[in-house]
């Protein structure tokens, strides 16, 4: 048993600090901070542009979204049957000015792919 009160306090503070760091490492970005490659991120924003032309050659459609982190390119793969995420509702109806919520994997500092996990997606905000 530890009888030194300052030692007990030090151990408690170290434990709380370690737990806080671990929880922070699992957090999802919601805006206002830089995105890290490989991180899961979720944010809200407004569509700036929609480019579905890459789908014609099996590329990813790109929806540019203005967020608190700046403009983010949201990649929508051509082959949704290979994704764990459900396909977005009617991509053809998306237009600049639409408010959306995006959840995906950061692939570059300003790009997300919405495919890797079942909770990923691009959805119009109510």
Long-range contacts (C-beta under 8 A, 24 or more apart in sequence): 28-103, 29-69, 29-106, 31-67, 31-68, 31-69, 32-68, 32-69, 33-69, 34-69, 34-109, 35-69, 35-72, 35-106, 35-109, 35-110, 35-112, 36-106, 37-106, 37-107, 37-108, 37-109, 38-105, 38-106, 39-105, 39-106, 40-103, 40-104, 40-105, 40-106, 40-117, 41-102, 41-103, 41-104, 41-105, 41-106, 41-112, 42-101, 42-102, 42-103, 43-67, 43-68, 43-69, 43-72, 43-101, 43-102, 44-99, 44-100, 44-101, 44-102, 44-125, 45-72, 45-99, 45-100, 45-102, 46-96, 46-97, 46-98, 46-99, 46-100, 47-94, 47-95, 47-96, 47-97, 47-98, 47-99, 47-100, 48-96, 49-96, 50-91, 50-94, 50-95, 50-96, 52-91, 52-92, 54-78, 60-113, 61-91, 63-91, 63-94, 63-100, 63-122, 65-100, 65-102, 67-102, 69-110, 70-110, 71-110, 72-102, 72-110, 72-111, 72-112, 73-108, 73-110, 73-111, 73-112, 74-102, 74-104, 74-111, 74-112, 74-113, 74-114, 74-122, 75-104, 75-107, 75-111, 75-112, 75-113, 75-114, 75-115, 76-114, 76-122, 77-113, 77-115, 80-115, 82-115, 83-114, 83-115, 83-116, 83-120, 84-115, 84-116, 84-117, 84-118, 84-120, 85-114, 85-115, 85-116, 85-117, 85-118, 85-119, 85-120, 85-121, 86-118, 86-121, 88-114, 88-121, 88-122, 88-123, 89-123, 89-124, 94-122, 94-124, 98-124, 99-124, 99-125, 100-124, 100-125, 101-125
